[in-house]
Amino acid sequence: MLSPLKSGTRQGCFLSLLLVNTRKEFLANAVRQGEKTYSQERRKKEREREREEEKKKERERKKEREREKEICLSSHTRLYMLAG
């Protein structure tokens, strides 16, 4: 009868520490990379949000300038009609 496959290493085996430390380093690198990726994505979204806010403000400023032009033109038109 065949014995089932076993995983891991025996306690006290010199490879045990090496395997554990290698695995810890692998996981630590994965976590660091994940944090970098998350931070990069967060900064990217913040920049996009800032750009959208700036575009919105610019549109509002443009609308305000258009309103001011209309007010100015209408007041000039009234003055012209009164003078004429």
C-alpha positions in Angstrom: 0.0 0.0 0.0 1.3 3.5 -0.9 1.6 6.1 1.8 -0.1 9.5 1.3 2.1 12.3 0.1 3.3 14.6 2.9 4.1 18.2 2.6 6.5 20.4 4.6 9.7 19.5 6.3 10.6 17.7 9.5 11.2 19.7 12.6 14.8 20.5 13.0 15.6 20.1 9.3 18.1 22.8 8.1 15.9 23.5 5.1 13.0 24.3 7.4 14.2 27.8 8.3 15.3 28.5 4.7 11.8 27.6 3.4 10.0 29.6 6.1 12.2 32.7 5.5 11.9 32.4 1.7 8.1 32.2 2.0 8.0 35.2 4.4 10.1 37.2 2.1 7.9 36.3 -0.9 4.7 37.3 1.0 6.3 40.5 2.3 7.3 41.5 -1.3 3.8 40.7 -2.5 2.3 42.9 0.3 4.8 45.8 -0.5 3.9 45.5 -4.2 0.2 45.5 -3.4 0.7 48.6 -1.3 2.6 50.4 -4.1 -0.1 49.4 -6.6 -2.9 50.6 -4.3 -1.0 53.9 -3.6 -0.4 54.5 -7.3 -4.0 53.8 -8.1 -5.2 56.1 -5.3 -2.9 58.9 -6.5 -4.1 58.4 -10.1 -7.7 58.6 -9.0 -7.0 61.7 -7.0 -5.3 63.4 -10.0 -8.2 62.5 -12.2 -10.7 63.9 -9.6 -8.6 67.1 -9.4 -8.6 67.5 -13.2 -12.4 67.0 -13.3 -12.9 69.6 -10.6 -10.6 72.0 -12.4 -12.5 71.4 -15.7 -15.8 72.0 -13.8 -14.5 75.3 -12.3 -13.3 76.4 -15.7 -16.7 75.7 -17.2 -18.3 77.7 -14.4 -15.9 80.6 -15.0 -16.7 80.5 -18.7 -20.4 80.6 -18.0 -20.0 83.5 -15.7 -18.0 85.4 -18.3 -20.7 84.7 -20.8 -23.4 86.0 -18.4 -21.3 89.2 -17.8 -21.0 89.7 -21.6 -24.8 89.4 -22.0 -25.4 91.8 -19.1 -22.9 94.2 -20.6 -24.3 94.0 -24.1 -27.9 94.3 -22.9 -27.0 97.5 -20.9 -25.2 98.9 -23.9 -28.1 98.2 -26.1 -30.5 99.9 -23.7 -28.2 103.0 -23.5 -28.0 103.1 -27.3 -31.8 102.9 -27.6 -32.2 105.6 -25.0 -29.7 107.9 -26.7 -31.1 107.3 -30.1 
